[in-house]
Amino acid sequence: MNGITTAYEDTGGTGGETILLIHGHPFDHTMWAPQTAALATAGHRVLVPDLRGYGASQVVPGVTRLETFAADLAALLDHLEVTERIVLGGLSMGGQIVMECARRFPERLRALVLAGTSARAETDDGRRQRNAMADRLLREGMRGYTEEVLDKMVAPRTIATRPAVAEHVRRMMLGTPPEGAAAALRGRAERPDYTGTLTGLAVPALVAVGRDDTYTPVAEAAFLHARIPDARLAVIEGAAHLPNLEQPRAFDAALTGFLAELPERVG
């Protein structure tokens, strides 16, 4: 699809929403395992792909921009013959891809979920850091970076009390091909400012964030919440950058509550 081989899972039933969830960097589709199970059990159809360069999807070295990821997702929906409006969600980089999709094909979207993410353009310093990290990952691989940032991806309390969650995150990070991660970092370094996209959104949005997230703090989530016309804010206690894995019950409660309040479909 779109010139590459894409791995994905298509789970759940009919009659509910069609929900596409986009993982963050440097993870894969299993990041959404708790939500996939809960939503499918509730009768929703859940699509969880591995983005290009991640998981079992094809690696394309170089630079992968957010618009390329968005085009891949549109190709996946076309391949699966999804014609109804979908609920599109993403975390961190995945949330930025959601905003790019909202800019490119808003007619396909019924609602958005934006978790642990930022709408602002990259700063000059951030651009330098992302390109430097891309160089490092190509040179050294994923292990050093993984161990350095694990306690920012998940809260230290999670590492101590829920080691299986921390190990899941470590396994995803170590399994990410450095070429794919580097290409995405270089693409994100050039990302646009999506603030204008937020103010023009015509669909409901759930903005979720971990209370202890240092990458995208609660203030960043509040920035999104204040600019989206129809938005709900959920701050997940006891979680850092991956609230859906650290506190799945709280995250799922916020998500299912949001889905339950969506307006009835027309037609």
C-alpha positions in Angstrom: 0.0 0.0 0.0 1.4 3.4 -1.0 4.5 1.6 -2.3 5.4 -0.2 0.8 4.4 -3.4 2.8 2.4 -2.4 5.8 1.6 -4.7 8.8 -1.6 -4.1 10.7 -4.2 -5.8 12.8 -8.0 -5.5 12.1 -9.9 -6.6 15.2 -13.5 -6.5 16.4 -17.0 -6.6 15.2 -19.5 -4.5 13.4 -22.1 -2.1 14.6 -19.7 0.1 16.7 -17.2 2.7 15.6 -14.3 2.1 13.2 -11.3 3.2 15.2 -7.8 3.6 13.8 -5.0 4.0 16.5 -1.6 5.3 15.6 1.4 4.4 17.8 4.1 6.8 18.8 7.9 6.8 18.4 9.7 4.4 18.8 7.0 1.9 19.3 4.7 -0.4 17.3 1.0 -1.3 17.1 1.2 -3.4 20.3 1.4 -0.1 22.2 -2.4 -0.2 21.8 -3.0 -3.8 23.0 -5.1 -2.9 26.1 -7.3 -0.6 24.0 -7.6 -3.0 21.1 -8.9 -5.7 23.4 -11.3 -3.4 25.3 -12.7 -1.7 22.2 -13.1 -4.9 20.2 -14.9 -6.5 23.1 -17.3 -3.5 23.1 -18.2 -4.2 19.5 -15.9 -1.6 17.8 -13.7 -2.4 14.8 -10.1 -1.5 15.7 -7.4 -1.0 13.2 -3.8 -0.8 14.5 -1.0 -0.6 11.9 2.8 -0.5 12.3 3.9 2.8 10.7 6.5 2.5 7.9 9.9 2.0 9.5 8.4 0.5 12.7 7.4 -3.0 13.8 6.9 -5.4 11.0 6.2 -2.7 8.3 8.7 -1.9 5.6 11.7 0.3 6.5 12.3 3.2 4.1 15.6 5.0 5.1 16.1 8.7 4.7 13.4 11.1 5.8 9.8 10.2 6.5 7.5 13.2 6.9 4.2 13.3 8.7 2.4 13.7 5.4 3.9 10.4 4.2 2.6 8.6 7.3 -0.8 10.2 6.7 -0.8 9.0 3.0 0.0 5.5 4.2 -3.0 5.5 6.5 -5.3 6.8 3.8 -4.0 3.9 1.6 -4.7 1.4 4.4 -8.3 2.7 4.7 -8.7 2.4 0.9 -7.2 -1.1 0.9 -9.7 -2.2 3.6 -12.5 -0.4 1.8 -13.4 1.7 4.8 -15.8 4.3 3.5 -17.5 5.4 6.8 -16.1 8.2 8.9 -13.6 6.9 11.5 -12.4 7.7 14.9 -8.7 8.5 14.5 -6.4 8.4 17.5 -2.7 8.7 18.1 -0.1 9.2 20.8 2.9 11.6 20.7 4.1 11.3 17.0 0.9 9.4 16.3 -1.1 12.4 17.5 0.9 14.7 15.2 0.0 12.3 12.4 -3.6 12.5 13.4 -3.4 16.3 13.0 -1.8 15.9 9.6 -4.7 13.5 8.6 -7.2 16.1 9.8 -5.5 18.7 7.6 -5.4 16.4 4.6 -8.7 14.4 4.7 -11.1 15.8 7.3 -14.0 14.3 5.4 -12.9 10.8 6.5 -12.9 11.6 10.2 -15.7 11.4 12.8 -13.7 12.1 15.9 -10.1 12.5 17.1 -8.1 11.2 20.0 -4.9 13.2 20.8 -2.8 11.6 23.5 0.5 13.0 24.8 1.1 15.2 21.8 1.9 18.7 20.7 0.5 20.8 17.8 3.3 23.3 17.7 6.0 23.4 15.0 9.4 22.2 16.0 11.8 24.8 17.4 15.3 25.4 16.0 16.8 23.7 19.0 14.4 20.8 18.7 15.2 20.4 15.1 18.9 20.1 15.8 18.3 17.6 18.6 16.1 15.4 16.5 18.6 15.3 13.7 21.4 14.6 16.1 19.4 11.8 17.7 18.8 10.3 14.2 22.5 10.3 13.6 23.1 8.7 16.9 20.5 5.9 16.4 22.1 5.1 13.0 25.5 5.0 14.6 24.8 3.2 17.9 21.4 1.4 17.5 18.5 1.7 19.9 19.8 0.2 23.2 21.5 3.2 24.7 18.7 5.6 23.9 16.1 3.1 25.2 17.7 2.8 28.6 18.2 6.5 28.9 14.6 7.5 28.3 12.6 4.5 29.6 11.8 6.4 32.9 10.4 9.2 30.9 8.3 7.0 28.6 6.8 5.4 31.7 6.8 6.8 35.2 9.5 5.4 37.6 6.6 4.2 39.8 5.3 2.2 36.9 8.8 0.6 36.3 8.9 -0.3 40.0 5.3 -1.6 40.5 4.4 -2.8 37.0 7.6 -4.2 35.5 5.8 -6.1 32.7 4.6 -2.7 31.3 8.1 -1.3 31.4 9.4 -4.5 29.7 6.8 -4.2 27.0 7.9 -0.6 26.3 11.6 -1.6 26.3 10.9 -4.5 23.9 9.1 -2.2 21.5 11.9 0.3 21.5 14.6 -2.2 21.1 12.7 -3.8 18.3 12.4 -0.6 16.3 14.8 -0.5 13.2 17.2 2.4 13.7 16.8 3.4 10.0 13.0 3.8 10.5 13.3 5.7 13.7 15.9 8.0 12.3 13.8 8.7 9.2 10.8 9.6 11.3 12.9 11.9 13.6 14.2 13.8 10.6 10.7 14.1 9.2 9.3 15.4 12.6 12.1 17.9 12.8 10.4 19.6 9.8 6.8 19.4 11.0 4.5 22.3 10.5 2.5 24.2 13.1 -0.9 22.5 13.5 -2.5 25.1 15.7 -4.6 26.5 12.8 -5.8 23.0 12.1 -7.0 22.6 15.7 -9.1 25.8 15.6 -10.8 24.6 12.4 -11.7 21.1 13.5 -15.3 20.3 13.0 -15.4 17.0 14.9 -15.2 16.2 18.6 -11.8 15.4 20.1 -10.5 13.7 23.3 -7.2 15.2 24.5 -5.5 12.8 27.0 -2.2 13.2 28.9 -0.4 11.6 31.7 -0.1 13.7 34.8 3.7 13.1 35.0 4.4 13.4 31.3 7.6 15.5 30.8 7.7 15.2 27.0 4.3 16.7 26.5 3.2 18.2 29.9 -0.3 18.8 31.0 0.1 22.5 29.9 0.6 21.3 26.3 -2.6 19.2 26.5 -4.4 22.3 27.9 -3.1 24.2 24.9 -4.8 21.7 22.6 -8.0 21.6 24.6 -8.4 25.3 24.6 -8.1 25.6 20.8 -10.2 22.7 19.6 -13.9 23.8 19.4 -15.4 20.6 20.7 -12.8 19.0 23.0 -12.7 17.0 26.2 -9.5 16.9 28.4 -8.5 13.8 30.4 -5.5 14.0 32.7 -4.5 10.4 33.6 -3.0 10.2 37.1 0.0 8.0 37.8 1.2 8.0 34.2 3.9 9.6 32.2 4.1 9.6 28.4 2.2 6.3 27.8 -1.0 6.6 29.9 -2.8 4.0 27.8 -0.3 1.4 28.9 0.5 2.7 32.4 -3.1 3.2 33.5 -5.2 1.4 30.9 -8.4 1.4 33.0 -8.4 5.1 33.5 -7.5 5.7 29.9 -10.1 3.3 28.6 -12.8 4.9 30.8 -12.0 8.3 29.3 -12.0 6.9 25.8 -15.2 4.8 26.1 -17.0 7.8 27.8 -15.9 10.0 24.9 -17.1 7.5 22.3 -20.5 7.1 24.1 -21.1 10.8 23.7 -20.5 11.1 20.0 -23.4 12.2 18.0 -25.5 9.6 16.2 -24.4 8.7 12.7 -26.3 10.3 9.9 -27.5 7.7 7.3 
